[in-house]
Amino acid sequence: MKQSTRTLKKKALASLRSMATSFNSVDEDGRTTTVLLHLQHSFEMLTKAALVHNNVPVFDKNLGRSIGFEKCLQLARQDASIKLTDAEAGTLRAIDALRDDEQHWFNVVNEQILFIHARAAVTLFDDLLSRVFNERLADHLPLRVLPISTEPPAGLDILIDREFTQIKELLRPGRRARNEARARIRTLLAIEGHVSEDSLVSEKDVDRVENGISQGKIRASVFPNLEAVSTAFSGEGPTLTVRFDKKSGPAVRFAGNDSDAAAIREVDLQKKYHWTATQLAQKLGISTPKSLALRQHLGIDQDATCYYVFEMGAQKHPRFSDNALGRMRESLNEVDMERVWEAHKPIGKGKNPRACTVEGCTASKAGHPAPIPLTP
């Protein structure tokens, strides 16, 4: 094992121990802040240890500094050995968003919400140690130091219902508890990180939710993403494992003119769609023209979850999401790339495109749309 990997893993375990010690502390002053700070730091160190172990660069070439937490998650999802799933990445995004508000402003995190995220983090930490390093958390920490709750764990949907009811009560006219209500709203918005790639909380989103609740809107209208999160428990006491997952069915739909404004959350599109066409090809290990052929075959450029065009004056800059990269990478194990290339390669200006005969081709169903420019 590389010396840097060993050092990073040691720092990750140290932060996880500090998190558990703080969680079980009888001193409430600053306890939530300490738990979330150490919890987020433990996973940044662990993911960097895993990336370095697998020879993935973790330094920004332009800045000369190590990458941040969000970039770590992107790389860990793409690495074939780490295999960070969407649900696991969502757990870490939620923890990061909770930590961000606690560190840079303030929020109110219900004790049970804090507990199930801490235990889910312990479960995931153990999973990643086993997956990447063939070690178990029990090799490093005694069970007695792990986060313990005096209450039986409750599913996240139940806890969110309780919080939503509490927020409604705090926002009642005459209560003068708006500050606490908004702090609790920040927590629920942070938890949307389980299913939303953009999990950091803005004051505009807090305003939107507050207005929606004050107008009597239901939970599903103001927190639509939270409808898709489920919690699975196994074991009990020190051996309790917690995992978050997505319920079946789409959590969010694209908004039309008649959409409930309370359900629309601002998203940083530049963070979501951050790959250029050239970068996609490089990540996939194929040429840019062949990458274009694969995109046409899969209908990537017709999928709003994969493709977005940023317009800057007269210039247009197509960009792609991690969803596009994931679909294309998975398809390379299933399709005959040479046949896809033959079906979709350029055949000369003014000529009619061929009819694609490759099974599962999306472009052929759509009438073989014109090729999309290879914008870098």
BELHULIN-V44931 format. One record per residue. PSI is psi in degrees with one decimal (none if undefined). Layout:
<<PSI> <PSI>>
//
This chain:
<<136.8> <150.1> <-40.3> <-37.4> <-46.0> <-41.3> <-44.4> <-41.1> <-38.3> <-40.7> <-38.4> <-45.7> <-37.2> <-42.4> <-36.3> <-39.3> <-43.2> <-38.5> <-49.1> <-40.8> <-43.3> <-40.2> <-42.8> <4.6> <148.8> <-10.7> <114.5> <-20.8> <112.8> <6.4> <-48.9> <-42.5> <-47.2> <-42.7> <-49.3> <-38.3> <-48.0> <-34.2> <-47.7> <-41.9> <-37.5> <-38.3> <-29.9> <-42.6> <-39.9> <-43.6> <-37.3> <-38.0> <-42.3> <-41.4> <-45.1> <-40.2> <-33.3> <16.7> <32.3> <124.6> <135.2> <19.1> <136.0> <121.6> <-33.7> <-41.9> <-23.6> <17.9> <159.3> <150.3> <162.5> <-178.4> <-44.1> <-43.1> <-34.8> <-44.5> <-40.8> <-47.0> <-37.0> <-31.2> <-30.3> <-22.4> <129.5> <-23.2> <-37.1> <-43.2> <46.5> <118.9> <168.7> <-42.0> <-40.8> <-42.7> <-36.8> <-40.9> <-44.0> <-34.8> <-41.0> <-44.3> <-42.2> <-40.8> <-39.7> <-43.3> <-40.0> <-47.7> <-38.3> <-33.6> <-40.5> <-13.3> <-118.7> <152.4> <174.8> <113.3> <112.6> <142.1> <-41.8> <-35.5> <-41.9> <-41.5> <-47.8> <-28.1> <-36.5> <-43.2> <-36.1> <-36.1> <-41.4> <-43.0> <-46.4> <-38.8> <-45.3> <-42.1> <-44.8> <-38.5> <-43.2> <-43.2> <-41.6> <-41.6> <-1.2> <39.2> <162.9> <152.1> <-31.9> <-19.3> <-17.0> <-28.8> <136.3> <147.7> <-29.4> <-18.0> <-7.9> <156.6> <128.4> <140.0> <144.3> <-7.9> <148.2> <142.2> <143.9> <149.1> <152.2> <-35.8> <-37.1> <-43.7> <-37.5> <-40.3> <-42.8> <-44.1> <-41.5> <-42.5> <-41.4> <-42.2> <-44.1> <-41.7> <-40.8> <-27.7> <1.9> <142.7> <134.4> <-10.6> <-30.6> <41.8> <28.0> <-37.1> <-45.8> <-38.0> <-45.4> <-34.3> <-38.4> <-33.5> <-42.1> <-39.5> <-45.7> <-36.1> <-37.7> <-37.9> <-20.4> <-13.6> <-18.3> <-29.9> <-4.4> <131.0> <-21.7> <94.2> <-10.3> <143.0> <131.1> <156.0> <-28.7> <-38.5> <-38.9> <-42.5> <-45.4> <-47.4> <-43.5> <-45.7> <-40.9> <-44.3> <-41.2> <-27.3> <0.9> <16.6> <150.6> <166.8> <-42.8> <-23.4> <-35.9> <-23.5> <63.6> <-34.2> <-31.8> <-15.6> <-17.6> <0.0> <132.6> <159.2> <135.2> <129.5> <147.1> <152.1> <-172.6> <163.6> <-134.4> <-20.0> <10.1> <132.9> <142.0> <130.9> <139.1> <148.0> <170.6> <136.5> <158.0> <150.1> <151.6> <139.8> <-31.0> <142.0> <159.9> <141.1> <136.7> <-172.5> <-24.2> <10.9> <151.9> <115.6> <-25.3> <-18.0> <-5.0> <117.5> <138.4> <135.6> <136.6> <99.1> <-28.4> <-25.5> <-34.5> <-44.9> <88.7> <-2.2> <135.4> <168.0> <-39.9> <-42.4> <-38.8> <-49.3> <-42.6> <-41.7> <-32.3> <-13.2> <28.6> <167.2> <159.4> <-42.4> <-39.3> <-32.6> <-40.4> <-42.4> <-41.7> <-39.2> <-42.6> <-41.3> <-39.6> <-10.3> <29.1> <-42.0> <-3.0> <2.4> <114.9> <-18.9> <-10.6> <-27.9> <136.5> <143.2> <118.5> <125.8> <124.9> <93.2> <-125.6> <-8.5> <143.7> <132.3> <98.7> <138.4> <158.3> <151.6> <173.8> <-28.5> <-40.3> <-46.6> <-42.8> <-45.3> <-41.5> <-41.9> <-42.7> <-38.4> <-27.0> <-22.5> <-6.8> <-26.3> <159.3> <102.3> <-32.7> <-38.9> <-39.2> <-42.1> <-44.1> <-35.1> <-27.5> <-1.4> <152.9> <140.2> <12.4> <146.3> <133.9> <-7.5> <148.6> <139.2> <151.7> <158.1> <123.1> <129.7> <5.2> <129.9> <135.5> <9.2> <124.0> <-35.1> <-37.7> <-34.9> <-28.9> <15.1> <24.8> <72.9> <156.5> <147.1> <146.0> <136.3> <149.0> <65.7> <125.5> <none>>
//
